[in-house]
């Protein structure tokens, strides 16, 4: 928690929190992954720390996309999956 803030800069987050010594990590976000989370992922890969990226609150994205654009659930989920694959390789 707190990565990318003035108190905990993302550049030193892994070192400051000792994340490279964990067996596995979860990177959890609501909505799209931010540049800070992508930087953390890159550092974890560099130090060969296994991790999982979890995107929460999909139900809100599905509801918003239906209300705003008339999109069905499957179409929204497909867009999210495509974004994750294109931008994060997952």
C-alpha positions in Angstrom: 0.0 0.0 0.0 1.1 3.5 -0.7 3.4 3.0 -3.6 3.8 6.0 -5.8 3.2 8.5 -3.0 5.6 11.2 -1.7 6.2 9.1 1.4 6.9 5.9 -0.6 8.2 6.6 -4.1 7.6 3.8 -6.6 11.3 3.8 -7.6 12.3 2.4 -4.2 9.1 0.7 -3.2 10.4 -2.9 -3.7 13.5 -2.2 -1.7 11.8 -0.2 1.0 9.1 -2.9 1.5 11.5 -5.8 1.1 9.3 -7.3 -1.6 12.1 -9.2 -3.4 12.3 -11.5 -0.4 8.7 -12.6 -0.5 7.8 -16.1 -1.9 5.0 -14.7 -4.0 3.1 -11.4 -4.3 -0.4 -10.2 -5.3 -0.7 -6.9 -7.1 -4.3 -5.9 -6.7 -6.0 -2.9 -8.4 -9.5 -1.7 -9.0 -9.7 -0.7 -12.6 -6.8 -0.4 -14.9 -3.2 -1.1 -13.7 -1.4 2.2 -13.1 2.1 3.0 -14.2 3.2 2.5 -10.6 1.9 -1.1 -10.6 3.5 -1.8 -14.0 6.8 -0.5 -12.6 6.5 -2.7 -9.6 5.7 -5.7 -11.9 8.9 -4.9 -13.9 11.0 -4.8 -10.8 9.5 -8.1 -9.5 10.3 -9.7 -12.9 13.9 -8.3 -12.7 14.3 -9.9 -9.2 12.5 -13.1 -10.3 9.8 -12.8 -7.6 6.6 -14.7 -8.6 3.5 -12.5 -8.6 -0.1 -12.4 -9.6 -1.9 -9.3 -10.9 -5.5 -9.1 -9.8 -8.1 -6.7 -11.2 -11.1 -6.2 -9.0 -14.5 -4.5 -9.4 -15.2 -5.8 -12.8 -18.9 -5.7 -12.0 -18.7 -2.0 -11.8 -17.0 -1.7 -15.1 -19.6 -4.0 -16.7 -22.5 -1.9 -15.2 -20.9 1.4 -16.2 -20.2 0.3 -19.8 -23.8 -1.0 -20.1 -25.2 2.3 -18.8 -22.9 4.6 -20.8 -22.5 2.6 -24.0 -25.2 0.0 -24.0 -22.5 -2.8 -24.1 -23.3 -6.2 -22.9 -21.3 -8.0 -20.2 -19.4 -10.3 -22.5 -18.3 -7.4 -24.7 -17.0 -5.5 -21.7 -15.2 -8.5 -20.3 -13.7 -9.2 -23.8 -12.4 -5.6 -23.9 -10.8 -5.9 -20.5 -9.2 -9.2 -21.4 -7.8 -7.7 -24.6 -6.4 -4.8 -22.7 -4.7 -7.1 -20.2 -3.2 -9.2 -22.9 -2.1 -6.3 -25.1 -0.6 -4.1 -22.3 0.4 -6.6 -19.6 0.9 -10.0 -21.4 -1.5 -11.8 -19.2 
